[in-house]
Amino acid sequence: MSWLTTLEGAWHLDGAVSHFNRALDVLERGGHQVDAARSLCEALNGIRAEWSRFAGQEEMSEVETFQAMLAQALYSDAQAELLSSDEVAELLALEPGAVPHGEASRAHVLQRLAELSPISRPNAEAIPLQLLLVNLLLDKPGERLVIYGTLAPGKANHSVIEDLSGQYCDCSVNGRVSEVDGLPYFTWTPSGDSLDAQLFSSKQLPEKWDDLDRFEGAGYKRRLIPATTDGGLSVASIYLSTADD
């Protein structure tokens, strides 16, 4: 069970997700990469603040809480994926794919990563690592999709994803839905009304994103959003309206 599911409120998480989405906006528009890195720093610091509140470690230093979060908030396979990634290898001058053996070695690498990771120092070269960290710390939101329109089971365009294996459950998100030419467009507002939707979880989704992005077209952009289910809080992908950009 992810640490996110036990949160009683989003607190810092809404801000973290907003900063992450803003970074994607900058990158997709070809803006200054340092601006994207700065937004990703804010996203990671928001996640760190949320986790430290959850873990009761708010008195620890930034580096200490970041190291503890990497050690405690990540599943073992997610931690292994992080430590064996090319992004971490490049930062720490390790052999690519070299996973540290033994708890002491892994703890040392996590400490070095916490010390060097630019969670408060924007660095365009670190963007790939920042994106990976957000993905893993939020329990791979790319494997979940909030559905509020025609992709839902029984709706007109469900055939686009019906070949994917996964699970559906009811969820709620905050925002508003507008309709243009018969199509629903969602705008996320963290303090907005709670709306019912469906959460589709599938490990096959990452392989489908390019097709889905093309299908949704220029009127939509794929971003992240907190969603609440009976099982607790989750962060998932969603197609937002580009009309408010």
C-alpha positions in Angstrom: 0.0 0.0 0.0 1.4 3.4 -1.0 1.9 6.0 1.7 -0.4 8.3 -0.3 -3.5 6.1 0.3 -3.4 6.8 4.1 -3.3 10.6 3.8 -6.3 12.3 5.3 -5.9 15.4 3.1 -3.8 16.6 0.2 -2.2 19.5 2.1 1.1 20.0 0.2 0.3 17.5 -2.5 -2.0 19.7 -4.5 0.7 22.3 -4.8 3.3 19.6 -5.7 1.1 18.3 -8.5 0.4 21.8 -9.7 4.1 22.5 -9.9 4.7 19.3 -11.7 2.0 20.1 -14.3 3.5 23.5 -14.8 6.9 22.0 -15.5 5.3 19.8 -18.2 3.6 22.9 -19.7 7.0 24.7 -19.9 8.7 21.7 -21.5 6.0 21.1 -24.0 6.0 24.7 -25.1 9.7 24.8 -25.5 10.2 27.2 -22.6 13.4 27.7 -20.6 14.4 24.4 -19.0 15.6 26.1 -15.9 12.0 27.3 -15.3 10.9 23.7 -15.7 13.6 22.5 -13.3 12.5 25.1 -10.8 8.9 23.9 -10.9 10.1 20.3 -10.5 12.1 21.4 -7.5 8.9 22.9 -6.0 7.1 19.7 -6.8 9.7 17.5 -5.1 9.8 19.8 -2.1 6.0 19.6 -1.9 6.1 15.8 -1.9 8.9 15.9 0.7 6.9 18.3 2.9 3.8 16.1 2.6 5.7 12.9 3.4 7.5 14.5 6.4 4.1 15.5 7.8 2.8 12.0 7.1 5.8 10.4 8.8 6.0 12.8 11.7 9.5 13.9 10.7 8.8 17.6 10.1 11.7 18.7 12.4 14.4 17.0 10.3 16.5 18.9 7.8 15.7 19.0 4.1 18.4 16.4 3.2 17.5 14.2 6.1 13.8 14.0 5.3 14.5 13.5 1.6 16.9 10.6 2.3 14.4 9.1 4.7 11.6 9.5 2.2 13.6 7.7 -0.5 14.4 4.9 1.9 10.9 4.5 3.4 8.3 5.8 1.0 9.4 3.8 -2.0 8.5 0.1 -2.5 11.6 -2.1 -2.8 11.2 -2.5 -6.6 10.7 1.3 -7.0 13.8 1.9 -4.9 15.8 -0.6 -7.0 14.5 1.1 -10.2 15.7 4.4 -8.9 19.1 3.2 -7.8 19.8 1.3 -11.1 18.6 4.1 -13.3 20.9 5.9 -15.8 19.8 9.2 -14.2 21.2 8.2 -10.8 24.3 6.6 -12.3 25.1 9.8 -14.2 24.6 12.0 -11.1 26.8 9.8 -8.8 29.3 8.7 -11.5 28.3 5.0 -11.1 28.3 2.3 -13.7 24.9 2.4 -15.5 22.6 -0.2 -14.1 24.8 -1.0 -11.1 22.4 -1.6 -8.1 24.2 -1.2 -4.8 24.3 -4.4 -2.8 23.6 -4.6 0.9 21.7 -2.2 3.1 24.7 -0.1 4.0 25.7 0.5 0.4 22.1 1.3 -0.6 21.8 3.7 2.3 25.0 5.4 1.3 23.8 5.9 -2.3 20.5 7.2 -1.0 22.3 9.7 1.2 24.5 10.9 -1.6 21.4 11.2 -3.8 19.6 13.2 -1.2 22.7 15.5 -0.8 23.2 16.1 -4.6 19.7 15.9 -6.0 18.7 19.4 -6.9 15.4 19.6 -4.9 16.1 23.2 -4.1 18.7 24.1 -6.8 17.2 24.3 -10.3 19.4 22.5 -12.8 18.2 21.8 -16.3 20.5 18.8 -16.6 18.7 17.1 -13.7 15.3 17.3 -15.2 15.2 13.6 -16.2 16.1 12.6 -12.7 13.5 15.0 -11.2 10.8 13.5 -13.5 11.8 10.0 -12.4 11.7 10.9 -8.7 8.3 12.4 -9.0 7.0 9.3 -10.9 8.3 6.9 -8.3 7.4 8.9 -5.2 3.9 9.3 -6.4 3.7 5.5 -7.1 3.8 5.7 -10.9 0.8 7.8 -11.7 1.3 7.0 -15.4 -0.2 3.6 -14.6 -3.5 5.2 -13.6 -6.0 7.3 -15.6 -9.0 9.3 -14.3 -11.8 8.9 -16.8 -14.7 11.5 -16.8 -15.9 11.3 -20.4 -16.2 9.1 -23.5 -13.4 6.6 -22.6 -15.5 5.2 -19.8 -17.0 1.7 -20.1 -20.2 1.8 -22.0 -19.3 5.2 -23.6 -18.7 6.0 -27.2 -14.9 5.8 -27.2 -14.3 3.0 -24.7 -13.0 0.8 -27.5 -9.8 2.9 -27.5 -8.7 1.4 -24.2 -10.8 -1.8 -23.9 -7.9 -4.0 -24.9 -5.9 -3.0 -21.9 -5.9 -5.2 -18.8 -6.7 -3.4 -15.6 -9.2 -2.4 -12.9 -11.8 0.3 -12.7 -13.0 1.9 -9.5 -15.1 5.0 -8.6 -13.2 8.1 -7.6 -13.7 11.8 -7.0 -11.7 14.8 -8.3 -12.1 18.5 -7.7 -12.8 20.8 -10.6 -15.4 21.5 -13.3 -16.5 19.9 -16.5 -17.6 22.0 -19.5 -19.0 20.7 -22.8 -18.0 21.9 -26.2 -19.4 20.4 -29.4 -20.7 17.5 -27.3 -17.3 16.7 -25.8 -16.5 17.1 -22.1 -13.5 19.1 -21.0 -12.2 19.0 -17.5 -10.5 21.8 -15.6 -8.7 21.0 -12.3 -9.3 23.4 -9.4 -8.1 21.9 -6.1 -10.7 23.9 -4.1 -13.5 23.3 -6.6 -16.5 21.1 -6.5 -16.0 17.3 -6.0 -17.0 15.5 -9.1 -17.5 11.7 -9.6 -15.3 9.9 -12.1 -13.6 6.5 -12.7 -10.1 5.5 -12.0 -8.6 3.0 -14.4 -5.4 1.3 -13.2 -3.3 -0.7 -15.7 0.4 -1.4 -16.0 -0.1 -1.4 -19.8 -1.1 2.3 -19.8 2.5 3.7 -20.3 2.7 1.8 -23.6 -0.6 3.3 -24.7 0.0 7.0 -23.9 1.3 8.1 -27.3 -1.8 6.6 -29.0 -4.1 8.2 -26.4 -2.5 11.6 -26.7 -3.0 11.5 -30.5 -6.6 10.4 -30.0 -7.4 13.1 -27.5 -5.9 15.8 -29.8 -4.9 19.4 -29.3 -7.9 20.3 -27.0 -6.5 18.1 -24.2 -3.2 17.7 -22.4 -2.2 14.8 -20.1 -1.3 15.9 -16.7 -1.5 14.6 -13.0 -4.3 15.1 -10.5 -5.0 13.8 -7.0 -8.0 11.5 -6.9 -9.9 10.0 -3.9 -11.2 6.5 -3.9 -12.6 4.2 -1.2 -9.1 2.9 -0.8 -7.7 6.4 -0.1 -5.8 9.1 -2.0 -4.1 8.4 -5.3 -2.3 10.5 -7.9 -3.2 9.7 -11.5 -3.0 10.9 -15.0 -6.0 12.8 -16.5 -6.7 14.7 -19.7 -7.2 18.4 -18.9 -8.7 21.1 -21.1 -6.1 23.3 -22.9 -8.7 26.1 -23.2 -7.5 27.6 -19.9 -3.8 27.7 -20.9 
